[in-house]
Amino acid sequence: MNAHPGEQVKNVRCTRDTLRVDLLDGRSIIVPLAWYPRLLHATTQQRSNWKIAGGGYGIHRPDVDEDLSVEGLLRGLPAPRAAARALAHAT
C-alpha cells in the first residue's frame, strides 16, 4: 500500500473501547482497543500521550512503547500478539 499525503494523522483519541484516528483527508479510522493490548491496559493519561511519527503516517505512544501506522490501521491489522491470540481462540 502506498501512502498518500491525505492519509497523514491529524488527531488521535481513545474511548474506553475504541481507538479513533482522524486523517488529514477527512476520514476517521475507528478500531477496537482490544486489538492493541498495550493501549487497552494503559491509563487514560498514557493513552493521551501520543506523537505523530513516521513523517505523519504513524503514531507513537512513548509511555506504553506502542507504534501504529496509518497503513496498518487502514488495512484493519491488529497488533501481532492480539491477532495470534484471536486466532488461537477461534480454533
PDB file of N, CA, C and O in Angstrom:
ATOM      1  N   MET A   1       0.848  -1.173   0.000  1.00  0.00           N
ATOM      2  CA  MET A   1       0.000   0.000   0.000  1.00  0.00           C
ATOM      3  C   MET A   1       0.891   1.233   0.000  1.00  0.00           C
ATOM      4  O   MET A   1       1.815   1.323   0.809  1.00  0.00           O
ATOM      5  N   ASN A   2       0.634   2.175  -0.885  1.00  0.00           N
ATOM      6  CA  ASN A   2       1.412   3.404  -0.943  1.00  0.00           C
ATOM      7  C   ASN A   2       0.725   4.474  -0.122  1.00  0.00           C
ATOM      8  O   ASN A   2      -0.491   4.643  -0.201  1.00  0.00           O
ATOM      9  N   ALA A   3       1.501   5.195   0.665  1.00  0.00           N
ATOM     10  CA  ALA A   3       0.954   6.261   1.496  1.00  0.00           C
ATOM     11  C   ALA A   3       0.663   7.477   0.623  1.00  0.00           C
ATOM     12  O   ALA A   3       1.408   7.783  -0.308  1.00  0.00           O
ATOM     13  N   HIS A   4      -0.412   8.151   0.935  1.00  0.00           N
ATOM     14  CA  HIS A   4      -0.816   9.362   0.233  1.00  0.00           C
ATOM     15  C   HIS A   4      -0.831  10.509   1.238  1.00  0.00           C
ATOM     16  O   HIS A   4      -1.081  10.280   2.421  1.00  0.00           O
ATOM     17  N   PRO A   5      -0.568  11.739   0.793  1.00  0.00           N
ATOM     18  CA  PRO A   5      -0.494  12.863   1.722  1.00  0.00           C
ATOM     19  C   PRO A   5      -1.716  13.012   2.625  1.00  0.00           C
ATOM     20  O   PRO A   5      -1.564  13.357   3.797  1.00  0.00           O
ATOM     21  N   GLY A   6      -2.903  12.767   2.123  1.00  0.00           N
ATOM     22  CA  GLY A   6      -4.118  12.901   2.927  1.00  0.00           C
ATOM     23  C   GLY A   6      -4.256  11.849   4.005  1.00  0.00           C
ATOM     24  O   GLY A   6      -5.096  11.975   4.896  1.00  0.00           O
ATOM     25  N   GLU A   7      -3.437  10.809   3.931  1.00  0.00           N
ATOM     26  CA  GLU A   7      -3.508   9.729   4.913  1.00  0.00           C
ATOM     27  C   GLU A   7      -2.631   9.998   6.138  1.00  0.00           C
ATOM     28  O   GLU A   7      -2.366   9.094   6.930  1.00  0.00           O
ATOM     29  N   GLN A   8      -2.194  11.219   6.284  1.00  0.00           N
ATOM     30  CA  GLN A   8      -1.402  11.579   7.450  1.00  0.00           C
ATOM     31  C   GLN A   8      -2.313  11.812   8.651  1.00  0.00           C
ATOM     32  O   GLN A   8      -3.468  12.212   8.509  1.00  0.00           O
ATOM     33  N   VAL A   9      -1.767  11.553   9.827  1.00  0.00           N
ATOM     34  CA  VAL A   9      -2.505  11.670  11.080  1.00  0.00           C
ATOM     35  C   VAL A   9      -2.782  13.141  11.399  1.00  0.00           C
ATOM     36  O   VAL A   9      -1.892  13.988  11.338  1.00  0.00           O
ATOM     37  N   LYS A  10      -4.032  13.414  11.740  1.00  0.00           N
ATOM     38  CA  LYS A  10      -4.425  14.752  12.178  1.00  0.00           C
ATOM     39  C   LYS A  10      -4.662  14.756  13.691  1.00  0.00           C
ATOM     40  O   LYS A  10      -4.207  15.657  14.397  1.00  0.00           O
ATOM     41  N   ASN A  11      -5.382  13.734  14.180  1.00  0.00           N
ATOM     42  CA  ASN A  11      -5.718  13.665  15.596  1.00  0.00           C
ATOM     43  C   ASN A  11      -5.933  12.212  16.005  1.00  0.00           C
ATOM     44  O   ASN A  11      -6.274  11.367  15.178  1.00  0.00           O
ATOM     45  N   VAL A  12      -5.731  11.936  17.275  1.00  0.00           N
ATOM     46  CA  VAL A  12      -5.903  10.593  17.818  1.00  0.00           C
ATOM     47  C   VAL A  12      -6.681  10.711  19.117  1.00  0.00           C
ATOM     48  O   VAL A  12      -6.391  11.571  19.948  1.00  0.00           O
ATOM     49  N   ARG A  13      -7.676   9.840  19.289  1.00  0.00           N
ATOM     50  CA  ARG A  13      -8.466   9.817  20.524  1.00  0.00           C
ATOM     51  C   ARG A  13      -8.785   8.383  20.890  1.00  0.00           C
ATOM     52  O   ARG A  13      -8.897   7.512  20.028  1.00  0.00           O
ATOM     53  N   CYS A  14      -8.927   8.156  22.172  1.00  0.00           N
ATOM     54  CA  CYS A  14      -9.347   6.848  22.667  1.00  0.00           C
ATOM     55  C   CYS A  14     -10.591   7.009  23.531  1.00  0.00           C
ATOM     56  O   CYS A  14     -10.724   7.967  24.292  1.00  0.00           O
ATOM     57  N   THR A  15     -11.494   6.051  23.392  1.00  0.00           N
ATOM     58  CA  THR A  15     -12.580   5.923  24.353  1.00  0.00           C
ATOM     59  C   THR A  15     -12.217   4.722  25.214  1.00  0.00           C
ATOM     60  O   THR A  15     -11.105   4.203  25.119  1.00  0.00           O
ATOM     61  N   ARG A  16     -13.122   4.289  26.031  1.00  0.00           N
ATOM     62  CA  ARG A  16     -12.860   3.102  26.843  1.00  0.00           C
ATOM     63  C   ARG A  16     -12.620   1.868  25.982  1.00  0.00           C
ATOM     64  O   ARG A  16     -11.869   0.972  26.367  1.00  0.00           O
ATOM     65  N   ASP A  17     -13.265   1.826  24.809  1.00  0.00           N
ATOM     66  CA  ASP A  17     -13.243   0.620  23.981  1.00  0.00           C
ATOM     67  C   ASP A  17     -12.651   0.790  22.591  1.00  0.00           C
ATOM     68  O   ASP A  17     -12.389  -0.204  21.913  1.00  0.00           O
ATOM     69  N   THR A  18     -12.433   2.025  22.148  1.00  0.00           N
ATOM     70  CA  THR A  18     -12.001   2.224  20.764  1.00  0.00           C
ATOM     71  C   THR A  18     -10.828   3.191  20.644  1.00  0.00           C
ATOM     72  O   THR A  18     -10.571   4.013  21.523  1.00  0.00           O
ATOM     73  N   LEU A  19     -10.137   3.058  19.531  1.00  0.00           N
ATOM     74  CA  LEU A  19      -9.103   3.992  19.113  1.00  0.00           C
ATOM     75  C   LEU A  19      -9.631   4.662  17.851  1.00  0.00           C
ATOM     76  O   LEU A  19     -10.080   3.990  16.922  1.00  0.00           O
ATOM     77  N   ARG A  20      -9.575   5.993  17.823  1.00  0.00           N
ATOM     78  CA  ARG A  20     -10.033   6.742  16.660  1.00  0.00           C
ATOM     79  C   ARG A  20      -8.874   7.592  16.155  1.00  0.00           C
ATOM     80  O   ARG A  20      -8.270   8.353  16.911  1.00  0.00           O
ATOM     81  N   VAL A  21      -8.574   7.451  14.870  1.00  0.00           N
ATOM     82  CA  VAL A  21      -7.517   8.228  14.235  1.00  0.00           C
ATOM     83  C   VAL A  21      -8.156   9.032  13.109  1.00  0.00           C
ATOM     84  O   VAL A  21      -8.714   8.471  12.166  1.00  0.00           O
ATOM     85  N   ASP A  22      -8.066  10.350  13.221  1.00  0.00           N
ATOM     86  CA  ASP A  22      -8.577  11.244  12.182  1.00  0.00           C
ATOM     87  C   ASP A  22      -7.432  11.574  11.238  1.00  0.00           C
ATOM     88  O   ASP A  22      -6.327  11.900  11.672  1.00  0.00           O
ATOM     89  N   LEU A  23      -7.711  11.486   9.937  1.00  0.00           N
ATOM     90  CA  LEU A  23      -6.706  11.745   8.911  1.00  0.00           C
ATOM     91  C   LEU A  23      -6.909  13.121   8.298  1.00  0.00           C
ATOM     92  O   LEU A  23      -7.999  13.690   8.371  1.00  0.00           O
ATOM     93  N   LEU A  24      -5.856  13.650   7.696  1.00  0.00           N
ATOM     94  CA  LEU A  24      -5.934  14.966   7.071  1.00  0.00           C
ATOM     95  C   LEU A  24      -6.958  15.026   5.943  1.00  0.00           C
ATOM     96  O   LEU A  24      -7.505  16.093   5.663  1.00  0.00           O
ATOM     97  N   ASP A  25      -7.225  13.893   5.289  1.00  0.00           N
ATOM     98  CA  ASP A  25      -8.180  13.906   4.172  1.00  0.00           C
ATOM     99  C   ASP A  25      -9.632  13.840   4.630  1.00  0.00           C
ATOM    100  O   ASP A  25     -10.536  13.763   3.798  1.00  0.00           O
ATOM    101  N   GLY A  26      -9.871  13.870   5.950  1.00  0.00           N
ATOM    102  CA  GLY A  26     -11.231  13.892   6.475  1.00  0.00           C
ATOM    103  C   GLY A  26     -11.753  12.548   6.927  1.00  0.00           C
ATOM    104  O   GLY A  26     -12.791  12.487   7.585  1.00  0.00           O
ATOM    105  N   ARG A  27     -11.071  11.474   6.598  1.00  0.00           N
ATOM    106  CA  ARG A  27     -11.509  10.154   7.054  1.00  0.00           C
ATOM    107  C   ARG A  27     -11.144   9.940   8.509  1.00  0.00           C
ATOM    108  O   ARG A  27     -10.211  10.550   9.032  1.00  0.00           O
ATOM    109  N   SER A  28     -11.898   9.059   9.153  1.00  0.00           N
ATOM    110  CA  SER A  28     -11.599   8.628  10.510  1.00  0.00           C
ATOM    111  C   SER A  28     -11.556   7.111  10.521  1.00  0.00           C
ATOM    112  O   SER A  28     -12.400   6.449   9.916  1.00  0.00           O
ATOM    113  N   ILE A  29     -10.571   6.570  11.208  1.00  0.00           N
ATOM    114  CA  ILE A  29     -10.428   5.128  11.370  1.00  0.00           C
ATOM    115  C   ILE A  29     -10.758   4.820  12.822  1.00  0.00           C
ATOM    116  O   ILE A  29     -10.158   5.388  13.734  1.00  0.00           O
ATOM    117  N   ILE A  30     -11.710   3.924  13.036  1.00  0.00           N
ATOM    118  CA  ILE A  30     -12.083   3.542  14.394  1.00  0.00           C
ATOM    119  C   ILE A  30     -11.914   2.037  14.523  1.00  0.00           C
ATOM    120  O   ILE A  30     -12.510   1.268  13.769  1.00  0.00           O
ATOM    121  N   VAL A  31     -11.093   1.623  15.486  1.00  0.00           N
ATOM    122  CA  VAL A  31     -10.816   0.209  15.701  1.00  0.00           C
ATOM    123  C   VAL A  31     -10.962  -0.109  17.189  1.00  0.00           C
ATOM    124  O   VAL A  31     -10.847   0.783  18.029  1.00  0.00           O
ATOM    125  N   PRO A  32     -11.215  -1.375  17.514  1.00  0.00           N
ATOM    126  CA  PRO A  32     -11.333  -1.749  18.928  1.00  0.00           C
ATOM    127  C   PRO A  32      -9.978  -1.680  19.640  1.00  0.00           C
ATOM    128  O   PRO A  32      -8.957  -2.093  19.091  1.00  0.00           O
ATOM    129  N   LEU A  33      -9.984  -1.161  20.849  1.00  0.00           N
ATOM    130  CA  LEU A  33      -8.752  -1.133  21.641  1.00  0.00           C
ATOM    131  C   LEU A  33      -8.248  -2.538  21.926  1.00  0.00           C
ATOM    132  O   LEU A  33      -7.051  -2.730  22.140  1.00  0.00           O
ATOM    133  N   ALA A  34      -9.125  -3.511  21.932  1.00  0.00           N
ATOM    134  CA  ALA A  34      -8.726  -4.900  22.181  1.00  0.00           C
ATOM    135  C   ALA A  34      -7.692  -5.372  21.164  1.00  0.00           C
ATOM    136  O   ALA A  34      -6.955  -6.320  21.435  1.00  0.00           O
ATOM    137  N   TRP A  35      -7.625  -4.735  20.013  1.00  0.00           N
ATOM    138  CA  TRP A  35      -6.620  -5.081  19.008  1.00  0.00           C
ATOM    139  C   TRP A  35      -5.218  -4.693  19.457  1.00  0.00           C
ATOM    140  O   TRP A  35      -4.231  -5.221  18.945  1.00  0.00           O
ATOM    141  N   TYR A  36      -5.128  -3.783  20.401  1.00  0.00           N
ATOM    142  CA  TYR A  36      -3.845  -3.253  20.853  1.00  0.00           C
ATOM    143  C   TYR A  36      -3.754  -3.372  22.369  1.00  0.00           C
ATOM    144  O   TYR A  36      -4.038  -2.409  23.080  1.00  0.00           O
ATOM    145  N   PRO A  37      -3.362  -4.539  22.871  1.00  0.00           N
ATOM    146  CA  PRO A  37      -3.360  -4.800  24.311  1.00  0.00           C
ATOM    147  C   PRO A  37      -2.609  -3.758  25.140  1.00  0.00           C
ATOM    148  O   PRO A  37      -3.030  -3.441  26.252  1.00  0.00           O
ATOM    149  N   ARG A  38      -1.527  -3.233  24.626  1.00  0.00           N
ATOM    150  CA  ARG A  38      -0.794  -2.211  25.385  1.00  0.00           C
ATOM    151  C   ARG A  38      -1.667  -0.989  25.634  1.00  0.00           C
ATOM    152  O   ARG A  38      -1.648  -0.420  26.726  1.00  0.00           O
ATOM    153  N   LEU A  39      -2.432  -0.587  24.623  1.00  0.00           N
ATOM    154  CA  LEU A  39      -3.333   0.557  24.793  1.00  0.00           C
ATOM    155  C   LEU A  39      -4.533   0.191  25.653  1.00  0.00           C
ATOM    156  O   LEU A  39      -4.989   0.996  26.465  1.00  0.00           O
ATOM    157  N   LEU A  40      -5.035  -1.003  25.479  1.00  0.00           N
ATOM    158  CA  LEU A  40      -6.194  -1.451  26.247  1.00  0.00           C
ATOM    159  C   LEU A  40      -5.915  -1.395  27.743  1.00  0.00           C
ATOM    160  O   LEU A  40      -6.785  -1.019  28.528  1.00  0.00           O
ATOM    161  N   HIS A  41      -4.704  -1.768  28.133  1.00  0.00           N
ATOM    162  CA  HIS A  41      -4.359  -1.822  29.544  1.00  0.00           C
ATOM    163  C   HIS A  41      -3.676  -0.552  30.048  1.00  0.00           C
ATOM    164  O   HIS A  41      -3.288  -0.477  31.214  1.00  0.00           O
ATOM    165  N   ALA A  42      -3.529   0.434  29.184  1.00  0.00           N
ATOM    166  CA  ALA A  42      -2.894   1.695  29.563  1.00  0.00           C
ATOM    167  C   ALA A  42      -3.884   2.592  30.300  1.00  0.00           C
ATOM    168  O   ALA A  42      -5.099   2.435  30.179  1.00  0.00           O
ATOM    169  N   THR A  43      -3.346   3.523  31.057  1.00  0.00           N
ATOM    170  CA  THR A  43      -4.192   4.514  31.728  1.00  0.00           C
ATOM    171  C   THR A  43      -4.662   5.549  30.710  1.00  0.00           C
ATOM    172  O   THR A  43      -4.124   5.636  29.606  1.00  0.00           O
ATOM    173  N   THR A  44      -5.649   6.315  31.084  1.00  0.00           N
ATOM    174  CA  THR A  44      -6.142   7.392  30.216  1.00  0.00           C
ATOM    175  C   THR A  44      -5.017   8.363  29.898  1.00  0.00           C
ATOM    176  O   THR A  44      -4.891   8.822  28.762  1.00  0.00           O
ATOM    177  N   GLN A  45      -4.208   8.675  30.885  1.00  0.00           N
ATOM    178  CA  GLN A  45      -3.082   9.591  30.687  1.00  0.00           C
ATOM    179  C   GLN A  45      -2.067   9.003  29.709  1.00  0.00           C
ATOM    180  O   GLN A  45      -1.558   9.717  28.845  1.00  0.00           O
ATOM    181  N   GLN A  46      -1.768   7.716  29.833  1.00  0.00           N
ATOM    182  CA  GLN A  46      -0.825   7.070  28.910  1.00  0.00           C
ATOM    183  C   GLN A  46      -1.378   7.052  27.486  1.00  0.00           C
ATOM    184  O   GLN A  46      -0.632   7.256  26.529  1.00  0.00           O
ATOM    185  N   ARG A  47      -2.664   6.814  27.344  1.00  0.00           N
ATOM    186  CA  ARG A  47      -3.282   6.809  26.002  1.00  0.00           C
ATOM    187  C   ARG A  47      -3.259   8.195  25.379  1.00  0.00           C
ATOM    188  O   ARG A  47      -3.144   8.338  24.162  1.00  0.00           O
ATOM    189  N   SER A  48      -3.370   9.213  26.224  1.00  0.00           N
ATOM    190  CA  SER A  48      -3.422  10.597  25.730  1.00  0.00           C
ATOM    191  C   SER A  48      -2.063  11.113  25.291  1.00  0.00           C
ATOM    192  O   SER A  48      -1.989  12.089  24.544  1.00  0.00           O
ATOM    193  N   ASN A  49      -0.991  10.482  25.737  1.00  0.00           N
ATOM    194  CA  ASN A  49       0.355  10.923  25.385  1.00  0.00           C
ATOM    195  C   ASN A  49       0.798  10.238  24.097  1.00  0.00           C
ATOM    196  O   ASN A  49       1.343   9.135  24.122  1.00  0.00           O
ATOM    197  N   TRP A  50       0.557  10.904  22.977  1.00  0.00           N
ATOM    198  CA  TRP A  50       0.934  10.351  21.683  1.00  0.00           C
ATOM    199  C   TRP A  50       1.621  11.426  20.862  1.00  0.00           C
ATOM    200  O   TRP A  50       1.451  12.621  21.103  1.00  0.00           O
ATOM    201  N   LYS A  51       2.394  10.981  19.895  1.00  0.00           N
ATOM    202  CA  LYS A  51       3.103  11.878  18.987  1.00  0.00           C
ATOM    203  C   LYS A  51       2.966  11.344  17.567  1.00  0.00           C
ATOM    204  O   LYS A  51       2.942  10.134  17.342  1.00  0.00           O
ATOM    205  N   ILE A  52       2.879  12.249  16.634  1.00  0.00           N
ATOM    206  CA  ILE A  52       2.889  11.849  15.230  1.00  0.00           C
ATOM    207  C   ILE A  52       4.302  11.397  14.895  1.00  0.00           C
ATOM    208  O   ILE A  52       5.281  12.052  15.252  1.00  0.00           O
ATOM    209  N   ALA A  53       4.391  10.272  14.205  1.00  0.00           N
ATOM    210  CA  ALA A  53       5.691   9.688  13.852  1.00  0.00           C
ATOM    211  C   ALA A  53       5.701   9.326  12.368  1.00  0.00           C
ATOM    212  O   ALA A  53       4.687   9.452  11.681  1.00  0.00           O
ATOM    213  N   GLY A  54       6.835   8.885  11.894  1.00  0.00           N
ATOM    214  CA  GLY A  54       6.931   8.381  10.523  1.00  0.00           C
ATOM    215  C   GLY A  54       6.509   9.374   9.472  1.00  0.00           C
ATOM    216  O   GLY A  54       5.821   9.012   8.517  1.00  0.00           O
ATOM    217  N   GLY A  55       6.911  10.631   9.632  1.00  0.00           N
ATOM    218  CA  GLY A  55       6.567  11.644   8.637  1.00  0.00           C
ATOM    219  C   GLY A  55       5.083  11.945   8.560  1.00  0.00           C
ATOM    220  O   GLY A  55       4.605  12.466   7.552  1.00  0.00           O
ATOM    221  N   GLY A  56       4.348  11.621   9.622  1.00  0.00           N
ATOM    222  CA  GLY A  56       2.912  11.893   9.653  1.00  0.00           C
ATOM    223  C   GLY A  56       2.056  10.663   9.420  1.00  0.00           C
ATOM    224  O   GLY A  56       0.832  10.720   9.533  1.00  0.00           O
ATOM    225  N   TYR A  57       2.705   9.542   9.092  1.00  0.00           N
ATOM    226  CA  TYR A  57       1.980   8.319   8.760  1.00  0.00           C
ATOM    227  C   TYR A  57       1.972   7.296   9.900  1.00  0.00           C
ATOM    228  O   TYR A  57       1.646   6.128   9.689  1.00  0.00           O
ATOM    229  N   GLY A  58       2.329   7.737  11.096  1.00  0.00           N
ATOM    230  CA  GLY A  58       2.353   6.827  12.226  1.00  0.00           C
ATOM    231  C   GLY A  58       2.061   7.547  13.524  1.00  0.00           C
ATOM    232  O   GLY A  58       2.026   8.776  13.586  1.00  0.00           O
ATOM    233  N   ILE A  59       1.854   6.755  14.555  1.00  0.00           N
ATOM    234  CA  ILE A  59       1.559   7.262  15.891  1.00  0.00           C
ATOM    235  C   ILE A  59       2.489   6.549  16.861  1.00  0.00           C
ATOM    236  O   ILE A  59       2.621   5.326  16.826  1.00  0.00           O
ATOM    237  N   HIS A  60       3.125   7.319  17.719  1.00  0.00           N
ATOM    238  CA  HIS A  60       3.993   6.742  18.741  1.00  0.00           C
ATOM    239  C   HIS A  60       3.468   7.139  20.113  1.00  0.00           C
ATOM    240  O   HIS A  60       3.174   8.307  20.366  1.00  0.00           O
ATOM    241  N   ARG A  61       3.355   6.155  20.991  1.00  0.00           N
ATOM    242  CA  ARG A  61       2.976   6.401  22.383  1.00  0.00           C
ATOM    243  C   ARG A  61       4.151   5.971  23.258  1.00  0.00           C
ATOM    244  O   ARG A  61       4.320   4.782  23.529  1.00  0.00           O
ATOM    245  N   PRO A  62       4.967   6.935  23.700  1.00  0.00           N
ATOM    246  CA  PRO A  62       6.175   6.600  24.451  1.00  0.00           C
ATOM    247  C   PRO A  62       5.902   5.938  25.796  1.00  0.00           C
ATOM    248  O   PRO A  62       6.705   5.121  26.247  1.00  0.00           O
ATOM    249  N   ASP A  63       4.807   6.264  26.438  1.00  0.00           N
ATOM    250  CA  ASP A  63       4.527   5.713  27.772  1.00  0.00           C
ATOM    251  C   ASP A  63       4.267   4.212  27.754  1.00  0.00           C
ATOM    252  O   ASP A  63       4.498   3.526  28.749  1.00  0.00           O
ATOM    253  N   VAL A  64       3.782   3.700  26.613  1.00  0.00           N
ATOM    254  CA  VAL A  64       3.474   2.269  26.535  1.00  0.00           C
ATOM    255  C   VAL A  64       4.273   1.578  25.419  1.00  0.00           C
ATOM    256  O   VAL A  64       4.026   0.416  25.094  1.00  0.00           O
ATOM    257  N   ASP A  65       5.234   2.312  24.841  1.00  0.00           N
ATOM    258  CA  ASP A  65       6.082   1.773  23.781  1.00  0.00           C
ATOM    259  C   ASP A  65       5.250   1.129  22.668  1.00  0.00           C
ATOM    260  O   ASP A  65       5.481  -0.017  22.284  1.00  0.00           O
ATOM    261  N   GLU A  66       4.286   1.887  22.163  1.00  0.00           N
ATOM    262  CA  GLU A  66       3.382   1.406  21.105  1.00  0.00           C
ATOM    263  C   GLU A  66       3.536   2.292  19.884  1.00  0.00           C
ATOM    264  O   GLU A  66       3.466   3.517  19.981  1.00  0.00           O
ATOM    265  N   ASP A  67       3.749   1.662  18.727  1.00  0.00           N
ATOM    266  CA  ASP A  67       3.829   2.370  17.457  1.00  0.00           C
ATOM    267  C   ASP A  67       2.802   1.779  16.503  1.00  0.00           C
ATOM    268  O   ASP A  67       2.745   0.563  16.315  1.00  0.00           O
ATOM    269  N   LEU A  68       1.992   2.639  15.904  1.00  0.00           N
ATOM    270  CA  LEU A  68       0.975   2.200  14.947  1.00  0.00           C
ATOM    271  C   LEU A  68       1.157   2.984  13.659  1.00  0.00           C
ATOM    272  O   LEU A  68       1.522   4.160  13.679  1.00  0.00           O
ATOM    273  N   SER A  69       0.899   2.323  12.544  1.00  0.00           N
ATOM    274  CA  SER A  69       0.982   3.006  11.251  1.00  0.00           C
ATOM    275  C   SER A  69      -0.421   3.194  10.691  1.00  0.00           C
ATOM    276  O   SER A  69      -1.322   2.390  10.931  1.00  0.00           O
ATOM    277  N   VAL A  70      -0.578   4.268   9.945  1.00  0.00           N
ATOM    278  CA  VAL A  70      -1.856   4.503   9.259  1.00  0.00           C
ATOM    279  C   VAL A  70      -2.124   3.356   8.299  1.00  0.00           C
ATOM    280  O   VAL A  70      -3.262   2.908   8.167  1.00  0.00           O
ATOM    281  N   GLU A  71      -1.096   2.886   7.637  1.00  0.00           N
ATOM    282  CA  GLU A  71      -1.263   1.778   6.697  1.00  0.00           C
ATOM    283  C   GLU A  71      -1.864   0.556   7.393  1.00  0.00           C
ATOM    284  O   GLU A  71      -2.810  -0.045   6.884  1.00  0.00           O
ATOM    285  N   GLY A  72      -1.323   0.191   8.544  1.00  0.00           N
ATOM    286  CA  GLY A  72      -1.850  -0.955   9.294  1.00  0.00           C
ATOM    287  C   GLY A  72      -3.281  -0.726   9.744  1.00  0.00           C
ATOM    288  O   GLY A  72      -4.107  -1.637   9.691  1.00  0.00           O
ATOM    289  N   LEU A  73      -3.577   0.490  10.189  1.00  0.00           N
ATOM    290  CA  LEU A  73      -4.943   0.804  10.615  1.00  0.00           C
ATOM    291  C   LEU A  73      -5.910   0.720   9.437  1.00  0.00           C
ATOM    292  O   LEU A  73      -7.005   0.174   9.570  1.00  0.00           O
ATOM    293  N   LEU A  74      -5.513   1.257   8.288  1.00  0.00           N
ATOM    294  CA  LEU A  74      -6.380   1.207   7.103  1.00  0.00           C
ATOM    295  C   LEU A  74      -6.601  -0.227   6.629  1.00  0.00           C
ATOM    296  O   LEU A  74      -7.659  -0.550   6.088  1.00  0.00           O
ATOM    297  N   ARG A  75      -5.621  -1.069   6.830  1.00  0.00           N
ATOM    298  CA  ARG A  75      -5.770  -2.482   6.448  1.00  0.00           C
ATOM    299  C   ARG A  75      -6.533  -3.290   7.487  1.00  0.00           C
ATOM    300  O   ARG A  75      -6.881  -4.445   7.244  1.00  0.00           O
ATOM    301  N   GLY A  76      -6.793  -2.691   8.640  1.00  0.00           N
ATOM    302  CA  GLY A  76      -7.515  -3.405   9.687  1.00  0.00           C
ATOM    303  C   GLY A  76      -6.660  -4.448  10.377  1.00  0.00           C
ATOM    304  O   GLY A  76      -7.146  -5.521  10.736  1.00  0.00           O
ATOM    305  N   LEU A  77      -5.386  -4.135  10.564  1.00  0.00           N
ATOM    306  CA  LEU A  77      -4.459  -5.092  11.157  1.00  0.00           C
ATOM    307  C   LEU A  77      -4.302  -4.853  12.657  1.00  0.00           C
ATOM    308  O   LEU A  77      -3.816  -3.797  13.061  1.00  0.00           O
ATOM    309  N   PRO A  78      -4.704  -5.813  13.486  1.00  0.00           N
ATOM    310  CA  PRO A  78      -4.450  -5.686  14.922  1.00  0.00           C
ATOM    311  C   PRO A  78      -2.976  -5.924  15.222  1.00  0.00           C
ATOM    312  O   PRO A  78      -2.223  -6.376  14.360  1.00  0.00           O
ATOM    313  N   ALA A  79      -2.573  -5.617  16.443  1.00  0.00           N
ATOM    314  CA  ALA A  79      -1.192  -5.888  16.857  1.00  0.00           C
ATOM    315  C   ALA A  79      -0.919  -7.377  16.683  1.00  0.00           C
ATOM    316  O   ALA A  79      -1.821  -8.188  16.891  1.00  0.00           O
ATOM    317  N   PRO A  80       0.296  -7.757  16.307  1.00  0.00           N
ATOM    318  CA  PRO A  80       0.600  -9.176  16.051  1.00  0.00           C
ATOM    319  C   PRO A  80       0.207 -10.103  17.195  1.00  0.00           C
ATOM    320  O   PRO A  80      -0.336 -11.179  16.944  1.00  0.00           O
ATOM    321  N   ARG A  81       0.462  -9.725  18.425  1.00  0.00           N
ATOM    322  CA  ARG A  81       0.106 -10.587  19.564  1.00  0.00           C
ATOM    323  C   ARG A  81      -1.409 -10.731  19.694  1.00  0.00           C
ATOM    324  O   ARG A  81      -1.907 -11.816  19.992  1.00  0.00           O
ATOM    325  N   ALA A  82      -2.136  -9.650  19.473  1.00  0.00           N
ATOM    326  CA  ALA A  82      -3.598  -9.699  19.573  1.00  0.00           C
ATOM    327  C   ALA A  82      -4.167 -10.573  18.465  1.00  0.00           C
ATOM    328  O   ALA A  82      -5.112 -11.328  18.695  1.00  0.00           O
ATOM    329  N   ALA A  83      -3.601 -10.480  17.266  1.00  0.00           N
ATOM    330  CA  ALA A  83      -4.077 -11.290  16.141  1.00  0.00           C
ATOM    331  C   ALA A  83      -3.825 -12.763  16.416  1.00  0.00           C
ATOM    332  O   ALA A  83      -4.694 -13.597  16.159  1.00  0.00           O
ATOM    333  N   ALA A  84      -2.650 -13.095  16.936  1.00  0.00           N
ATOM    334  CA  ALA A  84      -2.337 -14.503  17.241  1.00  0.00           C
ATOM    335  C   ALA A  84      -3.262 -15.044  18.319  1.00  0.00           C
ATOM    336  O   ALA A  84      -3.714 -16.186  18.241  1.00  0.00           O
ATOM    337  N   ARG A  85      -3.542 -14.230  19.316  1.00  0.00           N
ATOM    338  CA  ARG A  85      -4.433 -14.647  20.389  1.00  0.00           C
ATOM    339  C   ARG A  85      -5.855 -14.860  19.856  1.00  0.00           C
ATOM    340  O   ARG A  85      -6.512 -15.831  20.232  1.00  0.00           O
ATOM    341  N   ALA A  86      -6.332 -13.976  18.996  1.00  0.00           N
ATOM    342  CA  ALA A  86      -7.672 -14.106  18.419  1.00  0.00           C
ATOM    343  C   ALA A  86      -7.768 -15.370  17.570  1.00  0.00           C
ATOM    344  O   ALA A  86      -8.784 -16.064  17.593  1.00  0.00           O
ATOM    345  N   LEU A  87      -6.714 -15.662  16.827  1.00  0.00           N
ATOM    346  CA  LEU A  87      -6.692 -16.871  16.007  1.00  0.00           C
ATOM    347  C   LEU A  87      -6.710 -18.117  16.868  1.00  0.00           C
ATOM    348  O   LEU A  87      -7.390 -19.086  16.533  1.00  0.00           O
ATOM    349  N   ALA A  88      -5.985 -18.114  17.959  1.00  0.00           N
ATOM    350  CA  ALA A  88      -5.924 -19.270  18.863  1.00  0.00           C
ATOM    351  C   ALA A  88      -7.291 -19.541  19.485  1.00  0.00           C
ATOM    352  O   ALA A  88      -7.668 -20.696  19.680  1.00  0.00           O
ATOM    353  N   HIS A  89      -8.038 -18.472  19.798  1.00  0.00           N
ATOM    354  CA  HIS A  89      -9.360 -18.660  20.399  1.00  0.00           C
ATOM    355  C   HIS A  89     -10.400 -19.092  19.365  1.00  0.00           C
ATOM    356  O   HIS A  89     -11.422 -19.681  19.719  1.00  0.00           O
ATOM    357  N   ALA A  90     -10.141 -18.802  18.096  1.00  0.00           N
ATOM    358  CA  ALA A  90     -11.107 -19.160  17.046  1.00  0.00           C
ATOM    359  C   ALA A  90     -11.022 -20.631  16.666  1.00  0.00           C
ATOM    360  O   ALA A  90     -11.972 -21.180  16.107  1.00  0.00           O
ATOM    361  N   THR A  91      -9.904 -21.271  16.960  1.00  0.00           N
ATOM    362  CA  THR A  91      -9.754 -22.676  16.562  1.00  0.00           C
ATOM    363  C   THR A  91     -10.102 -23.626  17.674  1.00  0.00           C
ATOM    364  O   THR A  91     -10.025 -24.841  17.494  1.00  0.00           O
TER     365      THR A  91
END
